[in-house]
């Protein structure tokens, strides 16, 4: 916001209610630059546009303008920091949950086998159980590893997916994480799509629109000040105009010139439609496998907790003591592994309801343009004087960077000489 400080100072000296001419005269900056930067300031500080009865446009800025700009700057910095921290945390979570599930199951299996071996030997497991449990852990560990060799390929979930499925292939860790936390926001590119659709629509309308035409690309109804359109004016260098009947019209001169041969009016989406959330990109087999592993882990946690209540088991050392020390954490993990996806599924249902409602609202706003009311129809008819479409044809160029400048000047001089020669030949020779 440093480049906007001269404008801020000018606005403060002028009493916070200004026109483009006021600020340009006060700051000494170019009018075109002042107009563009005033729109930036208005969007950042939530200023309002005011239109006089003569059609003049003024900006009403809040008196705490500097404070609002500072808050906006801090908000952007905090948002950037949050995004960086979240990416780091997201990566750590992504690689930890699949391994954590296997580690939890392995610890429970080895510890339970160690307890069973110690109990089967009888006697005082609190006394000589240390050496026996150690030996039992070793044998059980090897048996568990040999057993793991049979079921490990199943855990990789590399089986064939449905032939008509468009899901991307996920490995074991990705499938576990996708089951737990999903695959991200399907509308992460919503703002980019919004700008693309708005730009294409404005171009299709020959660079002049009213607020109702841009409403189907927004997330909420426009208020009376139409302040939600200020970011659109900033991005596409738009200019608010006033029609003969006092209606506010938005003109975008930069979008009224084209060099493309494509028809700008073809295939323009009439509204922004958000994508619905999906539970997971993992295949059905991967999801069922993740649920099965979660149930197994929870059952093993319950079995181990029950064995700890037996006399003398709590005094065993080795792997039993390690798992007993981690038992509360492992139990919470086992419960959370099944609870988090269940809660996320409920959250997704609620989010999809909101998305469907916003999509319906945008579609209804777009439908009103197809069958406008009398007032809206009259407003749309006032756009005609502001609409224009200039095309730069390749055969009507006076200069092109891919040709030598001297050649072009020579061609121009030759054309001028030929034109004058033609005029002289058409002149009456008896005329003095």
HUWORA-V119986 format. One record per residue. N is the residue number from 1. RES is the residue in one letter. PSI is psi in whole degrees, 0 to 359 (NA if undefined). Layout:
n:N res:RES psi:PSI
n:N res:RES psi:PSI
This chain:
n:1 res:X psi:3
n:2 res:X psi:322
n:3 res:X psi:347
n:4 res:X psi:358
n:5 res:X psi:319
n:6 res:X psi:323
n:7 res:X psi:320
n:8 res:X psi:316
n:9 res:X psi:319
n:10 res:X psi:318
n:11 res:X psi:319
n:12 res:X psi:319
n:13 res:X psi:333
n:14 res:X psi:0
n:15 res:X psi:18
n:16 res:X psi:356
n:17 res:X psi:111
n:18 res:X psi:165
n:19 res:X psi:172
n:20 res:X psi:319
n:21 res:X psi:322
n:22 res:X psi:310
n:23 res:X psi:322
n:24 res:X psi:318
n:25 res:X psi:323
n:26 res:X psi:321
n:27 res:X psi:339
n:28 res:X psi:10
n:29 res:X psi:163
n:30 res:X psi:145
n:31 res:X psi:317
n:32 res:X psi:320
n:33 res:X psi:318
n:34 res:X psi:318
n:35 res:X psi:317
n:36 res:X psi:315
n:37 res:X psi:329
n:38 res:X psi:322
n:39 res:X psi:321
n:40 res:X psi:313
n:41 res:X psi:319
n:42 res:X psi:320
n:43 res:X psi:321
n:44 res:X psi:329
n:45 res:X psi:3
n:46 res:X psi:44
n:47 res:X psi:171
n:48 res:X psi:151
n:49 res:X psi:139
n:50 res:X psi:137
n:51 res:X psi:126
n:52 res:X psi:173
n:53 res:X psi:344
n:54 res:X psi:357
n:55 res:X psi:5
n:56 res:X psi:146
n:57 res:X psi:132
n:58 res:X psi:157
n:59 res:X psi:126
n:60 res:X psi:107
n:61 res:X psi:149
n:62 res:X psi:152
n:63 res:X psi:341
n:64 res:X psi:46
n:65 res:X psi:312
n:66 res:X psi:320
n:67 res:X psi:319
n:68 res:X psi:321
n:69 res:X psi:321
n:70 res:X psi:319
n:71 res:X psi:321
n:72 res:X psi:320
n:73 res:X psi:314
n:74 res:X psi:321
n:75 res:X psi:318
n:76 res:X psi:320
n:77 res:X psi:318
n:78 res:X psi:322
n:79 res:X psi:319
n:80 res:X psi:318
n:81 res:X psi:318
n:82 res:X psi:320
n:83 res:X psi:319
n:84 res:X psi:316
n:85 res:X psi:322
n:86 res:X psi:321
n:87 res:X psi:320
n:88 res:X psi:313
n:89 res:X psi:320
n:90 res:X psi:319
n:91 res:X psi:316
n:92 res:X psi:318
n:93 res:X psi:319
n:94 res:X psi:321
n:95 res:X psi:350
n:96 res:X psi:329
n:97 res:X psi:320
n:98 res:X psi:316
n:99 res:X psi:322
n:100 res:X psi:323
n:101 res:X psi:313
n:102 res:X psi:320
n:103 res:X psi:318
n:104 res:X psi:314
n:105 res:X psi:316
n:106 res:X psi:317
n:107 res:X psi:315
n:108 res:X psi:317
n:109 res:X psi:312
n:110 res:X psi:318
n:111 res:X psi:318
n:112 res:X psi:318
n:113 res:X psi:320
n:114 res:X psi:319
n:115 res:X psi:317
n:116 res:X psi:317
n:117 res:X psi:316
n:118 res:X psi:319
n:119 res:X psi:326
n:120 res:X psi:334
n:121 res:X psi:341
n:122 res:X psi:191
n:123 res:X psi:196
n:124 res:X psi:94
n:125 res:X psi:345
n:126 res:X psi:335
n:127 res:X psi:290
n:128 res:X psi:10
n:129 res:X psi:341
n:130 res:X psi:309
n:131 res:X psi:319
n:132 res:X psi:319
n:133 res:X psi:329
n:134 res:X psi:315
n:135 res:X psi:319
n:136 res:X psi:324
n:137 res:X psi:321
n:138 res:X psi:314
n:139 res:X psi:321
n:140 res:X psi:325
n:141 res:X psi:317
n:142 res:X psi:322
n:143 res:X psi:324
n:144 res:X psi:322
n:145 res:X psi:320
n:146 res:X psi:324
n:147 res:X psi:322
n:148 res:X psi:332
n:149 res:X psi:336
n:150 res:X psi:323
n:151 res:X psi:356
n:152 res:X psi:318
n:153 res:X psi:328
n:154 res:X psi:326
n:155 res:X psi:340
n:156 res:X psi:345
n:157 res:X psi:44
n:158 res:X psi:14
n:159 res:X psi:163
n:160 res:X psi:139
n:161 res:X psi:177
n:162 res:X psi:135
n:163 res:X psi:334
n:164 res:X psi:4
n:165 res:X psi:141
n:166 res:X psi:9
n:167 res:X psi:143
n:168 res:X psi:155
n:169 res:X psi:129
n:170 res:X psi:141
n:171 res:X psi:187
n:172 res:X psi:308
n:173 res:X psi:319
n:174 res:X psi:321
n:175 res:X psi:319
n:176 res:X psi:314
n:177 res:X psi:319
n:178 res:X psi:322
n:179 res:X psi:321
n:180 res:X psi:311
n:181 res:X psi:4
n:182 res:X psi:198
n:183 res:X psi:26
n:184 res:X psi:173
n:185 res:X psi:121
n:186 res:X psi:347
n:187 res:X psi:31
n:188 res:X psi:333
n:189 res:X psi:22
n:190 res:X psi:316
n:191 res:X psi:319
n:192 res:X psi:317
n:193 res:X psi:324
n:194 res:X psi:313
n:195 res:X psi:321
n:196 res:X psi:315
n:197 res:X psi:319
n:198 res:X psi:314
n:199 res:X psi:317
n:200 res:X psi:322
n:201 res:X psi:317
n:202 res:X psi:318
n:203 res:X psi:320
n:204 res:X psi:336
n:205 res:X psi:20
n:206 res:X psi:36
n:207 res:X psi:14
n:208 res:X psi:126
n:209 res:X psi:166
n:210 res:X psi:169
n:211 res:X psi:321
n:212 res:X psi:334
n:213 res:X psi:335
n:214 res:X psi:348
n:215 res:X psi:324
n:216 res:X psi:353
n:217 res:X psi:1
n:218 res:X psi:176
n:219 res:X psi:351
n:220 res:X psi:163
n:221 res:X psi:150
n:222 res:X psi:143
n:223 res:X psi:181
n:224 res:X psi:332
n:225 res:X psi:347
n:226 res:X psi:32
n:227 res:X psi:340
n:228 res:X psi:345
n:229 res:X psi:354
n:230 res:X psi:317
n:231 res:X psi:329
n:232 res:X psi:318
n:233 res:X psi:322
n:234 res:X psi:315
n:235 res:X psi:317
n:236 res:X psi:15
n:237 res:X psi:48
n:238 res:X psi:162
n:239 res:X psi:124
n:240 res:X psi:132
n:241 res:X psi:165
n:242 res:X psi:127
n:243 res:X psi:175
n:244 res:X psi:333
n:245 res:X psi:14
n:246 res:X psi:15
n:247 res:X psi:142
n:248 res:X psi:125
n:249 res:X psi:144
n:250 res:X psi:120
n:251 res:X psi:140
n:252 res:X psi:88
n:253 res:X psi:323
n:254 res:X psi:334
n:255 res:X psi:4
n:256 res:X psi:4
n:257 res:X psi:132
n:258 res:X psi:151
n:259 res:X psi:4
n:260 res:X psi:146
n:261 res:X psi:348
n:262 res:X psi:149
n:263 res:X psi:116
n:264 res:X psi:344
n:265 res:X psi:359
n:266 res:X psi:141
n:267 res:X psi:55
n:268 res:X psi:121
n:269 res:X psi:133
n:270 res:X psi:349
n:271 res:X psi:159
n:272 res:X psi:126
n:273 res:X psi:118
n:274 res:X psi:153
n:275 res:X psi:147
n:276 res:X psi:151
n:277 res:X psi:142
n:278 res:X psi:152
n:279 res:X psi:316
n:280 res:X psi:148
n:281 res:X psi:354
n:282 res:X psi:152
n:283 res:X psi:168
n:284 res:X psi:320
n:285 res:X psi:322
n:286 res:X psi:319
n:287 res:X psi:315
n:288 res:X psi:322
n:289 res:X psi:319
n:290 res:X psi:319
n:291 res:X psi:318
n:292 res:X psi:317
n:293 res:X psi:322
n:294 res:X psi:319
n:295 res:X psi:317
n:296 res:X psi:316
n:297 res:X psi:320
n:298 res:X psi:320
n:299 res:X psi:316
n:300 res:X psi:322
n:301 res:X psi:318
n:302 res:X psi:318
n:303 res:X psi:314
n:304 res:X psi:320
n:305 res:X psi:322
n:306 res:X psi:321
n:307 res:X psi:329
n:308 res:X psi:338
n:309 res:X psi:347
n:310 res:X psi:149
n:311 res:X psi:131
n:312 res:X psi:345
n:313 res:X psi:322
n:314 res:X psi:340
n:315 res:X psi:357
n:316 res:X psi:147
n:317 res:X psi:202
n:318 res:X psi:221
n:319 res:X psi:330
n:320 res:X psi:316
n:321 res:X psi:322
n:322 res:X psi:312
n:323 res:X psi:323
n:324 res:X psi:321
n:325 res:X psi:329
n:326 res:X psi:6
n:327 res:X psi:317
n:328 res:X psi:316
n:329 res:X psi:316
n:330 res:X psi:326
n:331 res:X psi:316
n:332 res:X psi:319
n:333 res:X psi:316
n:334 res:X psi:320
n:335 res:X psi:316
n:336 res:X psi:330
n:337 res:X psi:329
n:338 res:X psi:331
n:339 res:X psi:321
n:340 res:X psi:311
n:341 res:X psi:325
n:342 res:X psi:314
n:343 res:X psi:323
n:344 res:X psi:323
n:345 res:X psi:317
n:346 res:X psi:320
n:347 res:X psi:321
n:348 res:X psi:320
n:349 res:X psi:320
n:350 res:X psi:317
n:351 res:X psi:320
n:352 res:X psi:328
n:353 res:X psi:318
n:354 res:X psi:318
n:355 res:X psi:316
n:356 res:X psi:321
n:357 res:X psi:316
n:358 res:X psi:319
n:359 res:X psi:320
n:360 res:X psi:319
n:361 res:X psi:314
n:362 res:X psi:320
n:363 res:X psi:322
n:364 res:X psi:323
n:365 res:X psi:322
n:366 res:X psi:323
n:367 res:X psi:329
n:368 res:X psi:331
n:369 res:X psi:330
n:370 res:X psi:325
n:371 res:X psi:73
n:372 res:X psi:154
n:373 res:X psi:175
n:374 res:X psi:317
n:375 res:X psi:317
n:376 res:X psi:323
n:377 res:X psi:317
n:378 res:X psi:324
n:379 res:X psi:321
n:380 res:X psi:328
n:381 res:X psi:336
n:382 res:X psi:358
n:383 res:X psi:340
n:384 res:X psi:313
n:385 res:X psi:340
n:386 res:X psi:350
n:387 res:X psi:136
n:388 res:X psi:156
n:389 res:X psi:108
n:390 res:X psi:133
n:391 res:X psi:133
n:392 res:X psi:103
n:393 res:X psi:140
n:394 res:X psi:336
n:395 res:X psi:6
n:396 res:X psi:33
n:397 res:X psi:141
n:398 res:X psi:348
n:399 res:X psi:142
n:400 res:X psi:135
n:401 res:X psi:343
n:402 res:X psi:6
n:403 res:X psi:151
n:404 res:X psi:136
n:405 res:X psi:321
n:406 res:X psi:321
n:407 res:X psi:319
n:408 res:X psi:319
n:409 res:X psi:320
n:410 res:X psi:319
n:411 res:X psi:320
n:412 res:X psi:315
n:413 res:X psi:320
n:414 res:X psi:318
n:415 res:X psi:320
n:416 res:X psi:317
n:417 res:X psi:319
n:418 res:X psi:322
n:419 res:X psi:316
n:420 res:X psi:323
n:421 res:X psi:320
n:422 res:X psi:319
n:423 res:X psi:319
n:424 res:X psi:322
n:425 res:X psi:331
n:426 res:X psi:352
n:427 res:X psi:143
n:428 res:X psi:123
n:429 res:X psi:337
n:430 res:X psi:349
n:431 res:X psi:130
n:432 res:X psi:NA
